């Protein structure tokens, strides 16, 4: 485990928006990977984590009926956790 892993996990959980708590509890411990093992890989196992982090459009159809697409803005939680540790 990377030495900054506990701080990144704590910040990720602090910044994650909470509805059911599933997103916050789906954070995975950062690990080293990539070529040479020098990249810090940050993951969240919630299938919708990327939509929360980067924003998304709502479906154009709901239950077979047309729907107005709207943009749901991002609520970043992973990137700020990493940025904070990089700055510190």
C-alpha positions in Angstrom: 0.0 0.0 0.0 1.2 3.5 -0.8 2.1 5.7 2.2 -0.5 8.2 1.2 -3.3 5.6 0.8 -5.0 6.2 4.2 -5.2 9.9 3.6 -6.5 9.5 0.0 -9.2 7.1 1.2 -10.2 9.3 4.1 -10.5 12.3 1.7 -12.4 10.4 -0.9 -14.9 9.3 1.6 -15.2 12.8 3.0 -15.8 14.3 -0.4 -18.2 11.6 -1.8 -21.8 12.8 -2.0 -24.0 10.6 0.2 -27.4 9.3 -0.6 -27.3 5.6 0.5 -23.6 5.6 1.5 -22.8 3.0 -1.1 -20.5 5.3 -3.1 -18.5 6.2 0.0 -18.2 2.6 1.1 -17.1 1.5 -2.4 -13.7 3.1 -2.3 -10.8 0.7 -2.9 -7.4 1.0 -1.3 -5.0 2.8 -3.8 -2.4 0.5 -5.3 0.8 0.8 -7.3 0.6 -0.4 -10.9 1.4 0.5 -14.4 4.7 0.0 -16.1 7.4 -0.3 -13.5 4.8 -0.1 -10.7 5.2 3.6 -10.3 1.6 4.7 -11.0 -0.8 5.1 -8.1 -4.1 3.6 -9.1 -7.2 5.0 -7.4 -10.5 3.1 -7.9 -14.1 3.0 -6.7 -16.1 -0.1 -7.3 -19.5 1.6 -7.4 -20.7 1.1 -11.0 -22.0 4.7 -11.1 -18.9 6.4 -9.6 -17.6 7.8 -12.9 -21.0 9.4 -13.6 -20.9 11.1 -10.2 -17.2 12.1 -10.6 -17.5 13.5 -14.2 -21.3 14.3 -14.6 -23.7 12.7 -17.1 -26.8 13.1 -19.2 -30.0 11.5 -18.0 -31.6 8.9 -20.2 -33.6 10.0 -23.3 -36.2 7.3 -22.5 -37.5 6.1 -19.2 -39.7 3.0 -19.0 -40.3 3.2 -22.7 -41.5 6.8 -22.7 -39.5 9.7 -24.1 -37.9 11.9 -21.5 -36.2 15.2 -21.6 -32.4 14.7 -21.3 -30.8 16.9 -18.7 -27.2 17.3 -17.6 -26.4 16.2 -14.1 -23.3 18.1 -13.1 -20.3 16.4 -11.6 -19.7 16.0 -7.9 -15.9 15.2 -7.9 -14.7 13.2 -5.0 -11.8 11.1 -6.3 -9.8 13.8 -8.0 -10.0 16.3 -5.1 -8.7 13.6 -2.7 -5.7 13.0 -5.0 -5.1 16.7 -5.6 -5.1 17.4 -1.9 -2.4 14.8 -1.3 -0.3 15.9 -4.2 -0.4 19.5 -3.0 0.5 18.5 0.6 
